[in-house]
Amino acid sequence: MYICFVNQTKRNHSEEDLEAMARILKAVAHPVKLEILLVLESHEPLDVSSICAEIGAACQISMMSQHLAKMKVNGVLKSEKKGKQVFYSIANRRLLHVLDCMAGAFDAKSAE
């Protein structure tokens, strides 16, 4: 059994809170977007070319730019422009804890 500890166990979230959570989850609901978060976790800030280099040969910069833009609009990522380059980083690192909890839950279920 996997237990994910969080500071708050409140379950009576407002409709606004639920919509925000759904928006964030939707914004990362793609394997490449999850991989972007993993790359940025240990290497932020990075520009789109550097993120592609970390992900590997299958990465297309145009598609990566679209993923990054959607993640930024939905509050998952933040960016900073330096000259002509835009550098991305994770807007709220607590999202990584959510992903850790999900990964742990799936690992625990596969072990049962």
Phi and psi restraints in degrees (range 20) as a CNS / XPLOR table:
assign (resid 1 and name C) (resid 2 and name N)
       (resid 2 and name CA) (resid 2 and name C) 1.0 -104.6 20.0 2
assign (resid 2 and name N) (resid 2 and name CA)
       (resid 2 and name C) (resid 3 and name N) 1.0 133.9 20.0 2
assign (resid 2 and name C) (resid 3 and name N)
       (resid 3 and name CA) (resid 3 and name C) 1.0 -121.0 20.0 2
assign (resid 3 and name N) (resid 3 and name CA)
       (resid 3 and name C) (resid 4 and name N) 1.0 127.1 20.0 2
assign (resid 3 and name C) (resid 4 and name N)
       (resid 4 and name CA) (resid 4 and name C) 1.0 -108.2 20.0 2
assign (resid 4 and name N) (resid 4 and name CA)
       (resid 4 and name C) (resid 5 and name N) 1.0 117.5 20.0 2
assign (resid 4 and name C) (resid 5 and name N)
       (resid 5 and name CA) (resid 5 and name C) 1.0 -88.8 20.0 2
assign (resid 5 and name N) (resid 5 and name CA)
       (resid 5 and name C) (resid 6 and name N) 1.0 132.3 20.0 2
assign (resid 5 and name C) (resid 6 and name N)
       (resid 6 and name CA) (resid 6 and name C) 1.0 -132.0 20.0 2
assign (resid 6 and name N) (resid 6 and name CA)
       (resid 6 and name C) (resid 7 and name N) 1.0 156.7 20.0 2
assign (resid 6 and name C) (resid 7 and name N)
       (resid 7 and name CA) (resid 7 and name C) 1.0 -72.7 20.0 2
assign (resid 7 and name N) (resid 7 and name CA)
       (resid 7 and name C) (resid 8 and name N) 1.0 -26.4 20.0 2
assign (resid 7 and name C) (resid 8 and name N)
       (resid 8 and name CA) (resid 8 and name C) 1.0 -124.2 20.0 2
assign (resid 8 and name N) (resid 8 and name CA)
       (resid 8 and name C) (resid 9 and name N) 1.0 128.9 20.0 2
assign (resid 8 and name C) (resid 9 and name N)
       (resid 9 and name CA) (resid 9 and name C) 1.0 -113.8 20.0 2
assign (resid 9 and name N) (resid 9 and name CA)
       (resid 9 and name C) (resid 10 and name N) 1.0 17.1 20.0 2
assign (resid 9 and name C) (resid 10 and name N)
       (resid 10 and name CA) (resid 10 and name C) 1.0 -59.2 20.0 2
assign (resid 10 and name N) (resid 10 and name CA)
       (resid 10 and name C) (resid 11 and name N) 1.0 131.1 20.0 2
assign (resid 10 and name C) (resid 11 and name N)
       (resid 11 and name CA) (resid 11 and name C) 1.0 -113.2 20.0 2
assign (resid 11 and name N) (resid 11 and name CA)
       (resid 11 and name C) (resid 12 and name N) 1.0 -4.2 20.0 2
assign (resid 11 and name C) (resid 12 and name N)
       (resid 12 and name CA) (resid 12 and name C) 1.0 -98.4 20.0 2
assign (resid 12 and name N) (resid 12 and name CA)
       (resid 12 and name C) (resid 13 and name N) 1.0 69.1 20.0 2
assign (resid 12 and name C) (resid 13 and name N)
       (resid 13 and name CA) (resid 13 and name C) 1.0 -78.8 20.0 2
assign (resid 13 and name N) (resid 13 and name CA)
       (resid 13 and name C) (resid 14 and name N) 1.0 148.3 20.0 2
assign (resid 13 and name C) (resid 14 and name N)
       (resid 14 and name CA) (resid 14 and name C) 1.0 -71.5 20.0 2
assign (resid 14 and name N) (resid 14 and name CA)
       (resid 14 and name C) (resid 15 and name N) 1.0 164.0 20.0 2
assign (resid 14 and name C) (resid 15 and name N)
       (resid 15 and name CA) (resid 15 and name C) 1.0 -61.1 20.0 2
assign (resid 15 and name N) (resid 15 and name CA)
       (resid 15 and name C) (resid 16 and name N) 1.0 -36.5 20.0 2
assign (resid 15 and name C) (resid 16 and name N)
       (resid 16 and name CA) (resid 16 and name C) 1.0 -63.9 20.0 2
assign (resid 16 and name N) (resid 16 and name CA)
       (resid 16 and name C) (resid 17 and name N) 1.0 -42.0 20.0 2
assign (resid 16 and name C) (resid 17 and name N)
       (resid 17 and name CA) (resid 17 and name C) 1.0 -62.1 20.0 2
assign (resid 17 and name N) (resid 17 and name CA)
       (resid 17 and name C) (resid 18 and name N) 1.0 -44.9 20.0 2
assign (resid 17 and name C) (resid 18 and name N)
       (resid 18 and name CA) (resid 18 and name C) 1.0 -64.0 20.0 2
assign (resid 18 and name N) (resid 18 and name CA)
       (resid 18 and name C) (resid 19 and name N) 1.0 -39.7 20.0 2
assign (resid 18 and name C) (resid 19 and name N)
       (resid 19 and name CA) (resid 19 and name C) 1.0 -65.0 20.0 2
assign (resid 19 and name N) (resid 19 and name CA)
       (resid 19 and name C) (resid 20 and name N) 1.0 -40.4 20.0 2
assign (resid 19 and name C) (resid 20 and name N)
       (resid 20 and name CA) (resid 20 and name C) 1.0 -64.5 20.0 2
assign (resid 20 and name N) (resid 20 and name CA)
       (resid 20 and name C) (resid 21 and name N) 1.0 -42.8 20.0 2
assign (resid 20 and name C) (resid 21 and name N)
       (resid 21 and name CA) (resid 21 and name C) 1.0 -63.0 20.0 2
assign (resid 21 and name N) (resid 21 and name CA)
       (resid 21 and name C) (resid 22 and name N) 1.0 -43.8 20.0 2
assign (resid 21 and name C) (resid 22 and name N)
       (resid 22 and name CA) (resid 22 and name C) 1.0 -63.1 20.0 2
assign (resid 22 and name N) (resid 22 and name CA)
       (resid 22 and name C) (resid 23 and name N) 1.0 -40.0 20.0 2
assign (resid 22 and name C) (resid 23 and name N)
       (resid 23 and name CA) (resid 23 and name C) 1.0 -61.9 20.0 2
assign (resid 23 and name N) (resid 23 and name CA)
       (resid 23 and name C) (resid 24 and name N) 1.0 -43.2 20.0 2
assign (resid 23 and name C) (resid 24 and name N)
       (resid 24 and name CA) (resid 24 and name C) 1.0 -66.1 20.0 2
assign (resid 24 and name N) (resid 24 and name CA)
       (resid 24 and name C) (resid 25 and name N) 1.0 -46.4 20.0 2
assign (resid 24 and name C) (resid 25 and name N)
       (resid 25 and name CA) (resid 25 and name C) 1.0 -62.2 20.0 2
assign (resid 25 and name N) (resid 25 and name CA)
       (resid 25 and name C) (resid 26 and name N) 1.0 -40.6 20.0 2
assign (resid 25 and name C) (resid 26 and name N)
       (resid 26 and name CA) (resid 26 and name C) 1.0 -63.8 20.0 2
assign (resid 26 and name N) (resid 26 and name CA)
       (resid 26 and name C) (resid 27 and name N) 1.0 -36.9 20.0 2
assign (resid 26 and name C) (resid 27 and name N)
       (resid 27 and name CA) (resid 27 and name C) 1.0 -67.8 20.0 2
assign (resid 27 and name N) (resid 27 and name CA)
       (resid 27 and name C) (resid 28 and name N) 1.0 -19.6 20.0 2
assign (resid 27 and name C) (resid 28 and name N)
       (resid 28 and name CA) (resid 28 and name C) 1.0 -114.4 20.0 2
assign (resid 28 and name N) (resid 28 and name CA)
       (resid 28 and name C) (resid 29 and name N) 1.0 8.9 20.0 2
assign (resid 28 and name C) (resid 29 and name N)
       (resid 29 and name CA) (resid 29 and name C) 1.0 -81.5 20.0 2
assign (resid 29 and name N) (resid 29 and name CA)
       (resid 29 and name C) (resid 30 and name N) 1.0 59.2 20.0 2
assign (resid 29 and name C) (resid 30 and name N)
       (resid 30 and name CA) (resid 30 and name C) 1.0 -157.9 20.0 2
assign (resid 30 and name N) (resid 30 and name CA)
       (resid 30 and name C) (resid 31 and name N) 1.0 137.8 20.0 2
assign (resid 30 and name C) (resid 31 and name N)
       (resid 31 and name CA) (resid 31 and name C) 1.0 -55.0 20.0 2
assign (resid 31 and name N) (resid 31 and name CA)
       (resid 31 and name C) (resid 32 and name N) 1.0 -37.8 20.0 2
assign (resid 31 and name C) (resid 32 and name N)
       (resid 32 and name CA) (resid 32 and name C) 1.0 -67.4 20.0 2
assign (resid 32 and name N) (resid 32 and name CA)
       (resid 32 and name C) (resid 33 and name N) 1.0 -39.3 20.0 2
assign (resid 32 and name C) (resid 33 and name N)
       (resid 33 and name CA) (resid 33 and name C) 1.0 -66.1 20.0 2
assign (resid 33 and name N) (resid 33 and name CA)
       (resid 33 and name C) (resid 34 and name N) 1.0 -36.9 20.0 2
assign (resid 33 and name C) (resid 34 and name N)
       (resid 34 and name CA) (resid 34 and name C) 1.0 -66.4 20.0 2
assign (resid 34 and name N) (resid 34 and name CA)
       (resid 34 and name C) (resid 35 and name N) 1.0 -38.5 20.0 2
assign (resid 34 and name C) (resid 35 and name N)
       (resid 35 and name CA) (resid 35 and name C) 1.0 -65.9 20.0 2
assign (resid 35 and name N) (resid 35 and name CA)
       (resid 35 and name C) (resid 36 and name N) 1.0 -36.9 20.0 2
assign (resid 35 and name C) (resid 36 and name N)
       (resid 36 and name CA) (resid 36 and name C) 1.0 -58.0 20.0 2
assign (resid 36 and name N) (resid 36 and name CA)
       (resid 36 and name C) (resid 37 and name N) 1.0 -45.5 20.0 2
assign (resid 36 and name C) (resid 37 and name N)
       (resid 37 and name CA) (resid 37 and name C) 1.0 -61.7 20.0 2
assign (resid 37 and name N) (resid 37 and name CA)
       (resid 37 and name C) (resid 38 and name N) 1.0 -40.5 20.0 2
assign (resid 37 and name C) (resid 38 and name N)
       (resid 38 and name CA) (resid 38 and name C) 1.0 -65.4 20.0 2
assign (resid 38 and name N) (resid 38 and name CA)
       (resid 38 and name C) (resid 39 and name N) 1.0 -40.1 20.0 2
assign (resid 38 and name C) (resid 39 and name N)
       (resid 39 and name CA) (resid 39 and name C) 1.0 -65.0 20.0 2
assign (resid 39 and name N) (resid 39 and name CA)
       (resid 39 and name C) (resid 40 and name N) 1.0 -47.1 20.0 2
assign (resid 39 and name C) (resid 40 and name N)
       (resid 40 and name CA) (resid 40 and name C) 1.0 -68.5 20.0 2
assign (resid 40 and name N) (resid 40 and name CA)
       (resid 40 and name C) (resid 41 and name N) 1.0 -27.8 20.0 2
assign (resid 40 and name C) (resid 41 and name N)
       (resid 41 and name CA) (resid 41 and name C) 1.0 -55.4 20.0 2
assign (resid 41 and name N) (resid 41 and name CA)
       (resid 41 and name C) (resid 42 and name N) 1.0 -39.6 20.0 2
assign (resid 41 and name C) (resid 42 and name N)
       (resid 42 and name CA) (resid 42 and name C) 1.0 -107.4 20.0 2
assign (resid 42 and name N) (resid 42 and name CA)
       (resid 42 and name C) (resid 43 and name N) 1.0 -6.8 20.0 2
assign (resid 42 and name C) (resid 43 and name N)
       (resid 43 and name CA) (resid 43 and name C) 1.0 -131.6 20.0 2
assign (resid 43 and name N) (resid 43 and name CA)
       (resid 43 and name C) (resid 44 and name N) 1.0 10.0 20.0 2
assign (resid 43 and name C) (resid 44 and name N)
       (resid 44 and name CA) (resid 44 and name C) 1.0 -70.9 20.0 2
assign (resid 44 and name N) (resid 44 and name CA)
       (resid 44 and name C) (resid 45 and name N) 1.0 153.7 20.0 2
assign (resid 44 and name C) (resid 45 and name N)
       (resid 45 and name CA) (resid 45 and name C) 1.0 -82.6 20.0 2
assign (resid 45 and name N) (resid 45 and name CA)
       (resid 45 and name C) (resid 46 and name N) 1.0 150.8 20.0 2
assign (resid 45 and name C) (resid 46 and name N)
       (resid 46 and name CA) (resid 46 and name C) 1.0 -135.5 20.0 2
assign (resid 46 and name N) (resid 46 and name CA)
       (resid 46 and name C) (resid 47 and name N) 1.0 151.4 20.0 2
assign (resid 46 and name C) (resid 47 and name N)
       (resid 47 and name CA) (resid 47 and name C) 1.0 -89.5 20.0 2
assign (resid 47 and name N) (resid 47 and name CA)
       (resid 47 and name C) (resid 48 and name N) 1.0 171.4 20.0 2
assign (resid 47 and name C) (resid 48 and name N)
       (resid 48 and name CA) (resid 48 and name C) 1.0 -59.2 20.0 2
assign (resid 48 and name N) (resid 48 and name CA)
       (resid 48 and name C) (resid 49 and name N) 1.0 -40.0 20.0 2
assign (resid 48 and name C) (resid 49 and name N)
       (resid 49 and name CA) (resid 49 and name C) 1.0 -64.6 20.0 2
assign (resid 49 and name N) (resid 49 and name CA)
       (resid 49 and name C) (resid 50 and name N) 1.0 -40.4 20.0 2
assign (resid 49 and name C) (resid 50 and name N)
       (resid 50 and name CA) (resid 50 and name C) 1.0 -68.6 20.0 2
assign (resid 50 and name N) (resid 50 and name CA)
       (resid 50 and name C) (resid 51 and name N) 1.0 -37.3 20.0 2
assign (resid 50 and name C) (resid 51 and name N)
       (resid 51 and name CA) (resid 51 and name C) 1.0 -63.3 20.0 2
assign (resid 51 and name N) (resid 51 and name CA)
       (resid 51 and name C) (resid 52 and name N) 1.0 -44.2 20.0 2
assign (resid 51 and name C) (resid 52 and name N)
       (resid 52 and name CA) (resid 52 and name C) 1.0 -61.4 20.0 2
assign (resid 52 and name N) (resid 52 and name CA)
       (resid 52 and name C) (resid 53 and name N) 1.0 -40.9 20.0 2
assign (resid 52 and name C) (resid 53 and name N)
       (resid 53 and name CA) (resid 53 and name C) 1.0 -62.1 20.0 2
assign (resid 53 and name N) (resid 53 and name CA)
       (resid 53 and name C) (resid 54 and name N) 1.0 -39.2 20.0 2
assign (resid 53 and name C) (resid 54 and name N)
       (resid 54 and name CA) (resid 54 and name C) 1.0 -69.0 20.0 2
assign (resid 54 and name N) (resid 54 and name CA)
       (resid 54 and name C) (resid 55 and name N) 1.0 -37.0 20.0 2
assign (resid 54 and name C) (resid 55 and name N)
       (resid 55 and name CA) (resid 55 and name C) 1.0 -74.2 20.0 2
assign (resid 55 and name N) (resid 55 and name CA)
       (resid 55 and name C) (resid 56 and name N) 1.0 -39.4 20.0 2
assign (resid 55 and name C) (resid 56 and name N)
       (resid 56 and name CA) (resid 56 and name C) 1.0 123.2 20.0 2
assign (resid 56 and name N) (resid 56 and name CA)
       (resid 56 and name C) (resid 57 and name N) 1.0 -172.3 20.0 2
assign (resid 56 and name C) (resid 57 and name N)
       (resid 57 and name CA) (resid 57 and name C) 1.0 -61.0 20.0 2
assign (resid 57 and name N) (resid 57 and name CA)
       (resid 57 and name C) (resid 58 and name N) 1.0 -30.4 20.0 2
assign (resid 57 and name C) (resid 58 and name N)
       (resid 58 and name CA) (resid 58 and name C) 1.0 -75.2 20.0 2
assign (resid 58 and name N) (resid 58 and name CA)
       (resid 58 and name C) (resid 59 and name N) 1.0 -6.9 20.0 2
assign (resid 58 and name C) (resid 59 and name N)
       (resid 59 and name CA) (resid 59 and name C) 1.0 -75.8 20.0 2
assign (resid 59 and name N) (resid 59 and name CA)
       (resid 59 and name C) (resid 60 and name N) 1.0 130.2 20.0 2
assign (resid 59 and name C) (resid 60 and name N)
       (resid 60 and name CA) (resid 60 and name C) 1.0 -111.3 20.0 2
assign (resid 60 and name N) (resid 60 and name CA)
       (resid 60 and name C) (resid 61 and name N) 1.0 126.6 20.0 2
assign (resid 60 and name C) (resid 61 and name N)
       (resid 61 and name CA) (resid 61 and name C) 1.0 -60.1 20.0 2
assign (resid 61 and name N) (resid 61 and name CA)
       (resid 61 and name C) (resid 62 and name N) 1.0 -38.8 20.0 2
assign (resid 61 and name C) (resid 62 and name N)
       (resid 62 and name CA) (resid 62 and name C) 1.0 -63.8 20.0 2
assign (resid 62 and name N) (resid 62 and name CA)
       (resid 62 and name C) (resid 63 and name N) 1.0 -43.6 20.0 2
assign (resid 62 and name C) (resid 63 and name N)
       (resid 63 and name CA) (resid 63 and name C) 1.0 -68.3 20.0 2
assign (resid 63 and name N) (resid 63 and name CA)
       (resid 63 and name C) (resid 64 and name N) 1.0 -39.4 20.0 2
assign (resid 63 and name C) (resid 64 and name N)
       (resid 64 and name CA) (resid 64 and name C) 1.0 -61.8 20.0 2
assign (resid 64 and name N) (resid 64 and name CA)
       (resid 64 and name C) (resid 65 and name N) 1.0 -41.4 20.0 2
assign (resid 64 and name C) (resid 65 and name N)
       (resid 65 and name CA) (resid 65 and name C) 1.0 -61.1 20.0 2
assign (resid 65 and name N) (resid 65 and name CA)
       (resid 65 and name C) (resid 66 and name N) 1.0 -38.6 20.0 2
assign (resid 65 and name C) (resid 66 and name N)
       (resid 66 and name CA) (resid 66 and name C) 1.0 -65.5 20.0 2
assign (resid 66 and name N) (resid 66 and name CA)
       (resid 66 and name C) (resid 67 and name N) 1.0 -44.8 20.0 2
assign (resid 66 and name C) (resid 67 and name N)
       (resid 67 and name CA) (resid 67 and name C) 1.0 -59.7 20.0 2
assign (resid 67 and name N) (resid 67 and name CA)
       (resid 67 and name C) (resid 68 and name N) 1.0 -46.8 20.0 2
assign (resid 67 and name C) (resid 68 and name N)
       (resid 68 and name CA) (resid 68 and name C) 1.0 -62.3 20.0 2
assign (resid 68 and name N) (resid 68 and name CA)
       (resid 68 and name C) (resid 69 and name N) 1.0 -41.7 20.0 2
assign (resid 68 and name C) (resid 69 and name N)
       (resid 69 and name CA) (resid 69 and name C) 1.0 -62.9 20.0 2
assign (resid 69 and name N) (resid 69 and name CA)
       (resid 69 and name C) (resid 70 and name N) 1.0 -44.2 20.0 2
assign (resid 69 and name C) (resid 70 and name N)
       (resid 70 and name CA) (resid 70 and name C) 1.0 -65.8 20.0 2
assign (resid 70 and name N) (resid 70 and name CA)
       (resid 70 and name C) (resid 71 and name N) 1.0 -39.2 20.0 2
assign (resid 70 and name C) (resid 71 and name N)
       (resid 71 and name CA) (resid 71 and name C) 1.0 -67.5 20.0 2
assign (resid 71 and name N) (resid 71 and name CA)
       (resid 71 and name C) (resid 72 and name N) 1.0 -35.5 20.0 2
assign (resid 71 and name C) (resid 72 and name N)
       (resid 72 and name CA) (resid 72 and name C) 1.0 -69.8 20.0 2
assign (resid 72 and name N) (resid 72 and name CA)
       (resid 72 and name C) (resid 73 and name N) 1.0 -46.8 20.0 2
assign (resid 72 and name C) (resid 73 and name N)
       (resid 73 and name CA) (resid 73 and name C) 1.0 -58.1 20.0 2
assign (resid 73 and name N) (resid 73 and name CA)
       (resid 73 and name C) (resid 74 and name N) 1.0 -33.8 20.0 2
assign (resid 73 and name C) (resid 74 and name N)
       (resid 74 and name CA) (resid 74 and name C) 1.0 -92.2 20.0 2
assign (resid 74 and name N) (resid 74 and name CA)
       (resid 74 and name C) (resid 75 and name N) 1.0 9.5 20.0 2
assign (resid 74 and name C) (resid 75 and name N)
       (resid 75 and name CA) (resid 75 and name C) 1.0 82.3 20.0 2
assign (resid 75 and name N) (resid 75 and name CA)
       (resid 75 and name C) (resid 76 and name N) 1.0 10.1 20.0 2
assign (resid 75 and name C) (resid 76 and name N)
       (resid 76 and name CA) (resid 76 and name C) 1.0 -80.3 20.0 2
assign (resid 76 and name N) (resid 76 and name CA)
       (resid 76 and name C) (resid 77 and name N) 1.0 -39.3 20.0 2
assign (resid 76 and name C) (resid 77 and name N)
       (resid 77 and name CA) (resid 77 and name C) 1.0 -119.5 20.0 2
assign (resid 77 and name N) (resid 77 and name CA)
       (resid 77 and name C) (resid 78 and name N) 1.0 158.6 20.0 2
assign (resid 77 and name C) (resid 78 and name N)
       (resid 78 and name CA) (resid 78 and name C) 1.0 -124.8 20.0 2
assign (resid 78 and name N) (resid 78 and name CA)
       (resid 78 and name C) (resid 79 and name N) 1.0 161.0 20.0 2
assign (resid 78 and name C) (resid 79 and name N)
       (resid 79 and name CA) (resid 79 and name C) 1.0 -136.8 20.0 2
assign (resid 79 and name N) (resid 79 and name CA)
       (resid 79 and name C) (resid 80 and name N) 1.0 158.1 20.0 2
assign (resid 79 and name C) (resid 80 and name N)
       (resid 80 and name CA) (resid 80 and name C) 1.0 -139.4 20.0 2
assign (resid 80 and name N) (resid 80 and name CA)
       (resid 80 and name C) (resid 81 and name N) 1.0 127.6 20.0 2
assign (resid 80 and name C) (resid 81 and name N)
       (resid 81 and name CA) (resid 81 and name C) 1.0 -90.9 20.0 2
assign (resid 81 and name N) (resid 81 and name CA)
       (resid 81 and name C) (resid 82 and name N) 1.0 129.2 20.0 2
assign (resid 81 and name C) (resid 82 and name N)
       (resid 82 and name CA) (resid 82 and name C) 1.0 -126.8 20.0 2
assign (resid 82 and name N) (resid 82 and name CA)
       (resid 82 and name C) (resid 83 and name N) 1.0 104.0 20.0 2
assign (resid 82 and name C) (resid 83 and name N)
       (resid 83 and name CA) (resid 83 and name C) 1.0 67.4 20.0 2
assign (resid 83 and name N) (resid 83 and name CA)
       (resid 83 and name C) (resid 84 and name N) 1.0 -126.1 20.0 2
assign (resid 83 and name C) (resid 84 and name N)
       (resid 84 and name CA) (resid 84 and name C) 1.0 -91.2 20.0 2
assign (resid 84 and name N) (resid 84 and name CA)
       (resid 84 and name C) (resid 85 and name N) 1.0 -8.6 20.0 2
assign (resid 84 and name C) (resid 85 and name N)
       (resid 85 and name CA) (resid 85 and name C) 1.0 -96.9 20.0 2
assign (resid 85 and name N) (resid 85 and name CA)
       (resid 85 and name C) (resid 86 and name N) 1.0 147.3 20.0 2
assign (resid 85 and name C) (resid 86 and name N)
       (resid 86 and name CA) (resid 86 and name C) 1.0 -112.7 20.0 2
assign (resid 86 and name N) (resid 86 and name CA)
       (resid 86 and name C) (resid 87 and name N) 1.0 126.7 20.0 2
assign (resid 86 and name C) (resid 87 and name N)
       (resid 87 and name CA) (resid 87 and name C) 1.0 -107.8 20.0 2
assign (resid 87 and name N) (resid 87 and name CA)
       (resid 87 and name C) (resid 88 and name N) 1.0 133.8 20.0 2
assign (resid 87 and name C) (resid 88 and name N)
       (resid 88 and name CA) (resid 88 and name C) 1.0 -108.3 20.0 2
assign (resid 88 and name N) (resid 88 and name CA)
       (resid 88 and name C) (resid 89 and name N) 1.0 146.6 20.0 2
assign (resid 88 and name C) (resid 89 and name N)
       (resid 89 and name CA) (resid 89 and name C) 1.0 -146.3 20.0 2
assign (resid 89 and name N) (resid 89 and name CA)
       (resid 89 and name C) (resid 90 and name N) 1.0 167.9 20.0 2
assign (resid 89 and name C) (resid 90 and name N)
       (resid 90 and name CA) (resid 90 and name C) 1.0 -77.4 20.0 2
assign (resid 90 and name N) (resid 90 and name CA)
       (resid 90 and name C) (resid 91 and name N) 1.0 128.4 20.0 2
assign (resid 90 and name C) (resid 91 and name N)
       (resid 91 and name CA) (resid 91 and name C) 1.0 -71.5 20.0 2
assign (resid 91 and name N) (resid 91 and name CA)
       (resid 91 and name C) (resid 92 and name N) 1.0 -39.2 20.0 2
assign (resid 91 and name C) (resid 92 and name N)
       (resid 92 and name CA) (resid 92 and name C) 1.0 -139.5 20.0 2
assign (resid 92 and name N) (resid 92 and name CA)
       (resid 92 and name C) (resid 93 and name N) 1.0 106.3 20.0 2
assign (resid 92 and name C) (resid 93 and name N)
       (resid 93 and name CA) (resid 93 and name C) 1.0 -68.0 20.0 2
assign (resid 93 and name N) (resid 93 and name CA)
       (resid 93 and name C) (resid 94 and name N) 1.0 -11.7 20.0 2
assign (resid 93 and name C) (resid 94 and name N)
       (resid 94 and name CA) (resid 94 and name C) 1.0 -63.8 20.0 2
assign (resid 94 and name N) (resid 94 and name CA)
       (resid 94 and name C) (resid 95 and name N) 1.0 -23.3 20.0 2
assign (resid 94 and name C) (resid 95 and name N)
       (resid 95 and name CA) (resid 95 and name C) 1.0 -58.9 20.0 2
assign (resid 95 and name N) (resid 95 and name CA)
       (resid 95 and name C) (resid 96 and name N) 1.0 -33.0 20.0 2
assign (resid 95 and name C) (resid 96 and name N)
       (resid 96 and name CA) (resid 96 and name C) 1.0 -63.2 20.0 2
assign (resid 96 and name N) (resid 96 and name CA)
       (resid 96 and name C) (resid 97 and name N) 1.0 -33.6 20.0 2
assign (resid 96 and name C) (resid 97 and name N)
       (resid 97 and name CA) (resid 97 and name C) 1.0 -66.4 20.0 2
assign (resid 97 and name N) (resid 97 and name CA)
       (resid 97 and name C) (resid 98 and name N) 1.0 -38.4 20.0 2
assign (resid 97 and name C) (resid 98 and name N)
       (resid 98 and name CA) (resid 98 and name C) 1.0 -61.7 20.0 2
assign (resid 98 and name N) (resid 98 and name CA)
       (resid 98 and name C) (resid 99 and name N) 1.0 -45.2 20.0 2
assign (resid 98 and name C) (resid 99 and name N)
       (resid 99 and name CA) (resid 99 and name C) 1.0 -63.9 20.0 2
assign (resid 99 and name N) (resid 99 and name CA)
       (resid 99 and name C) (resid 100 and name N) 1.0 -38.8 20.0 2
assign (resid 99 and name C) (resid 100 and name N)
       (resid 100 and name CA) (resid 100 and name C) 1.0 -61.7 20.0 2
assign (resid 100 and name N) (resid 100 and name CA)
       (resid 100 and name C) (resid 101 and name N) 1.0 -42.3 20.0 2
assign (resid 100 and name C) (resid 101 and name N)
       (resid 101 and name CA) (resid 101 and name C) 1.0 -63.5 20.0 2
assign (resid 101 and name N) (resid 101 and name CA)
       (resid 101 and name C) (resid 102 and name N) 1.0 -42.2 20.0 2
assign (resid 101 and name C) (resid 102 and name N)
       (resid 102 and name CA) (resid 102 and name C) 1.0 -63.8 20.0 2
assign (resid 102 and name N) (resid 102 and name CA)
       (resid 102 and name C) (resid 103 and name N) 1.0 -44.9 20.0 2
assign (resid 102 and name C) (resid 103 and name N)
       (resid 103 and name CA) (resid 103 and name C) 1.0 -62.8 20.0 2
assign (resid 103 and name N) (resid 103 and name CA)
       (resid 103 and name C) (resid 104 and name N) 1.0 -42.1 20.0 2
assign (resid 103 and name C) (resid 104 and name N)
       (resid 104 and name CA) (resid 104 and name C) 1.0 -64.5 20.0 2
assign (resid 104 and name N) (resid 104 and name CA)
       (resid 104 and name C) (resid 105 and name N) 1.0 -39.0 20.0 2
assign (resid 104 and name C) (resid 105 and name N)
       (resid 105 and name CA) (resid 105 and name C) 1.0 -64.6 20.0 2
assign (resid 105 and name N) (resid 105 and name CA)
       (resid 105 and name C) (resid 106 and name N) 1.0 -41.6 20.0 2
assign (resid 105 and name C) (resid 106 and name N)
       (resid 106 and name CA) (resid 106 and name C) 1.0 -70.7 20.0 2
assign (resid 106 and name N) (resid 106 and name CA)
       (resid 106 and name C) (resid 107 and name N) 1.0 -37.4 20.0 2
assign (resid 106 and name C) (resid 107 and name N)
       (resid 107 and name CA) (resid 107 and name C) 1.0 -63.1 20.0 2
assign (resid 107 and name N) (resid 107 and name CA)
       (resid 107 and name C) (resid 108 and name N) 1.0 -41.6 20.0 2
assign (resid 107 and name C) (resid 108 and name N)
       (resid 108 and name CA) (resid 108 and name C) 1.0 -65.4 20.0 2
assign (resid 108 and name N) (resid 108 and name CA)
       (resid 108 and name C) (resid 109 and name N) 1.0 -39.8 20.0 2
assign (resid 108 and name C) (resid 109 and name N)
       (resid 109 and name CA) (resid 109 and name C) 1.0 -68.1 20.0 2
assign (resid 109 and name N) (resid 109 and name CA)
       (resid 109 and name C) (resid 110 and name N) 1.0 -37.7 20.0 2
assign (resid 109 and name C) (resid 110 and name N)
       (resid 110 and name CA) (resid 110 and name C) 1.0 -70.3 20.0 2
assign (resid 110 and name N) (resid 110 and name CA)
       (resid 110 and name C) (resid 111 and name N) 1.0 -22.4 20.0 2
assign (resid 110 and name C) (resid 111 and name N)
       (resid 111 and name CA) (resid 111 and name C) 1.0 -82.5 20.0 2
assign (resid 111 and name N) (resid 111 and name CA)
       (resid 111 and name C) (resid 112 and name N) 1.0 -17.0 20.0 2
